[in-house]
Amino acid sequence: MVTGLRERAWEAAAAVKDPEVPVLTIEDLGVLRDVTVDGDRIRVDITPTYSGCPAMDTIRDDVELALIRAGFGEVEVRLVLAPAWTTDWMTEEGKRKLTEYGIAPPSGHAALRQAQGPVRISLGVRCPRCGSLDTRELSRFGSTSCKALYECRACLEPFDHFKVI
């Protein structure tokens, strides 16, 4: 029975949308880390994309509300900072949704930045609108701190790029 409760609680929490990129759920982003059941108590662990992410208060409230609406009474939502979030936790479905929404998804793996040896360089960010690699970074910070602002030289459209973290 506990397994069924955990799955129901996970499903309710996983459906919560990211308030900054509303086409993504917190599961798509990899922000939803764990759901545990202890008797009548449900505990949900979430990890912010950045330690100072302003969306986390809203996400915490939305997760709590989603679980209460799903019939769970005693809910605790914890902010877990370690291990730190990485774009490697994003789902392929989430990356597909970002592209469809007009945001270039992260490419590569964050773990490579930790490796010793040659410095990894970015050769190009694919435009989510026309697919061109002829793009340039306009600003290291876009509409949120986890995104950079780019411009496509082919279609001349600006777009956000979700940084590899």
N, C-alpha and C positions, 0 to 999 in steps of 0.2 A: 504493500500500500504506500509506503514512503517513496518508493521509486516512482509510482504514478503521480504522487504529489509533487515531487521534485520536477518531473517532466512538465506537469501543468504549470508550475511556478516559472520554470525556465521559459516556456512558451509565452507566458504573459509578459515577462520581463523582456524577452528577446524582441517582441513586437514594438517596443518603445522606439520612437523616431528620434534621431539626432536633431536638436533644435536649430543647429547651424547649417546642416545639410539634410533637409527633411526627406530626401529620397532614400536615406540610409537608416537602418535600424542600428541600435547599439550592438546587436549581434554582428551585423555586416561590418561594423567598424572594429570589432574585437574589443570593445569597451566592456562588454558583459563578460566577466571572468568566471564567476561561480555562483551557484545557487545551492544552498543546503537547507535541509529540513530537520528540525529538532523539535519533535512533538508537534505542537500547533504553531511553532515559530518558524518563519521563513527568513533566511538571511541571504542577501544578494550582495556580491562583491563586484564593484565596477572600478575600472582604472581609467583615469583621464588621459587624453591624448597628450596633454601638457599639464604639468603640475599646477599651473595657474589657470587652467581652462575655465572660462566663465560659464560654460554650458553645464558644468557638473551639478550645480544646485538644481537646475531645471530637470536634468536627467534623473537625479536622485528622487525628486518629487514625483516625476512622471512614472518611474518604476514603482514607487510606493503606491501611487494611485492605481496603476494597472493591476497590481497584485490584490489590492483591496477590492477593486471591481471584479476580479476573478474569484472572489470569495475567501481570500486569505485574510485572517484577522490581525495577527501579530507579525509585523513586517519590519525588518531592519535592513537598511541599505548602507553598506560600508564603502568608503572610498579607500582603495588599496593602491598604494604608490609603488610598491616593489613586488615583482619586477616592473620596471618602467614599460609603458606601452610602446609598441613598435608597429609600424605599418605592415610588418610581416604578419600581424594578427588579423588584418583585414581579409575578408572572404573574397573569393573570385567573383561571387555574385555582387558584392559591394563595389568592387572595382568596375564591373560592368555597368552598374547603376550610376556610378560617378561619370563615366564616359557618356552615357545617354543623357545625363543632366547637364553636360557641358563642362565638366571638370576633368582635367587629365589625371588619371589615377597614378599612384606611386608605382615606379618600376624598379626592379632590382630588389635586393634584400638588405635590410639595415645591418645585419650581422657582418656583412662585408666591410663596413666602415670600421669595425673593431679589429680587423685583421692587420697583421704586420706586413710590410712590403710596399709595393708600388701604390701610389695614391690613385684612387679610382676617380675618373672624371665622367661627367655627364655629357654624352654626345648630342643629345637632343631630347626634347619633350614633344611627343606627338600631339598635334592639335586635335581636341575631341570633336571638333566640328567638321573639318575637311580631311583630317588624317595626315597632314603634311608634317614633316620633321623640321621644316624651315621656320623655327620659332626662336624667340629670344625672351629672356627674363627681363621684365620691366622693374619689378620690385621683389626683393626677397620675401616680403610679407604681403599677402593678399587680403582677402576679406576677413580671414581669421589667421592667427599666427601659425597654424599648421599647413597653410597654403601659401604659394608664391604666385605673383601675378605675371602672366606671360602674354605675349602677343604673337599671333601667327603672321608671318610675312607673306604667306600665300593668299589667305582669305581676309587678312587684316583685322581679324576679330581678336579681342582680348579674351583671356580665359584664365581660370585658376588652375594651378597644378598642386595636387596633394603631395607634399614633400615626403621623401623617404626618411623615416626616423628610426 
